[in-house]
Amino acid sequence: MNHSEKQTTAQPKTVALFVSDVHLNPGLPKTTTAFLHFLKTEGKQTQQLYLLGDLFEYWVGDDDLNDPYNQSIAKALRELSVAGVQLFWIAGNRDFLVGEEFAAWTGMQRLLDPSIITISGKKMVICHGDAQCTDDIGYMQFRKQVRDPQWQANFLSLPLLQRKNIVQGMRESSKSEQSHKDMAIMDVNHDAIDALFLSSGCDYLIHGHTHRPALHVQQGKSRYVLPDWDCETTPPRGGWIAINAQGDIQRVSLDSERAVHQ
């Protein structure tokens, strides 16, 4: 096979990767290892990496960046940005307090939720996904409260240890509440999704949050849902979405099985 034949058979270059709901924390060492491996392999072979929320199990403020575990994740992200990979961040419901210091340290750009981007000629809207779970009235009220700038300023003024204790209590309360909720309530609302497609003028949507990885196609519009990560379980969960230079959208699992959609 000559050089020109190799070029024609080569796989199109990956342009962008999307990942969410990794829920990184020291209690998930296998998940942490898998994600760091993803950054060193797939991450270094793309032009852009989009982190669509809940990268961390929780984030209580950028002054926790000195924590050794948090520092190890931040360093891995910084290595990518130094290598020339563009990093983009949309806050999740667990790590919405990631701020300018973390962004500057890692070299990433924070985006609004939702945001409209164009990848390989495809105009798409991206978001975390929690704002579209409008059937969960209790959560929507909580979300409105904690996204309020004054609430955040008050919370961030508390001592670091106190913030961690408060968040730990919130996590336990959330687990208890979710165990009594109908699963359908915690999924996205179809009217909210339709409204997002309409307001954005996009035919493609990528989001996470629901932990229900799938491709939903309706009326010519495609909604891609990212998986959550948990490598402590058997089989392990995790994966990402990749878009190549030809505009092919691929859903990729941790075992590298790829479902390709045009």
C-alpha positions, 0 to 999 in steps of 0.5 A: 500500500502506498502513502496516498492509499494510506491517507484515503483509508485513514480514519478522520481526525477527532475534532471534539470530545464530550464527557459529563457525570464522571463524579470524580472523588477520592472514593472512586479510584478506578473511575479516577484512573479510567478518566485520567487514562481517557485524558492522556489517550483520547483527550490528547488526540482531539482539538476540543474537549467539552466537559458538560458538568458533574466532572466532580462529585462536588465542588465547594469553591476554588480554594479547594484547588489545593487539595491533593486529589483536586490538584491531580485532576486540575494538573491533568486538564492543564496538561491538555490545554498546554498541549494545545487542546481547547477545554470548555466547561459547562457547570453541572448540579454538583460542581456549579461553584467551579470559578475563574481561578480553576478555569484560569489554572487549567486553561479552560473556558467556562460556557453558559448553560445552554451554549450553541457551538458549531463542530465540523459544520454541525450547529448544536446546542450543549447543556448539562441537562438538569435545567430541562428536568422541569417535572422535578419541582423540588429540584428546580426550586433547589437549583434556583436557590443555589444558582443565585449569586447572593446565595453563592457569595454567602456560601463561599464566605463560609470556612472551607471545612464548614462548606464541605460538611454542608455539601455532605449533608446535601448529598445524603439528603439528595440520595434519600429524596431520589430513592422516593422519586419516580424515575420519569420525574428525574428525566428531562421534560420533552416540552423543555427539550422542544423549547431548547431546540426551538430557541437555539435553532439547532438540530443537535443537542448533547447533554448529560445529567440523567445517566441514561445514555442514548440517542433520541431522534424526533422530527429530524432532531437528534438528542444525544445523552452522555453516560455517567461514569462508575468503574467501581461496578461490574461491568464498569460504566462510562464513555463519551461522544466524539465528532470527527472532521467529517461531522460523524457523531460517535457514542463511545463506551469505555470498552471503545465500542462505537455507535456511529451516527451521521 
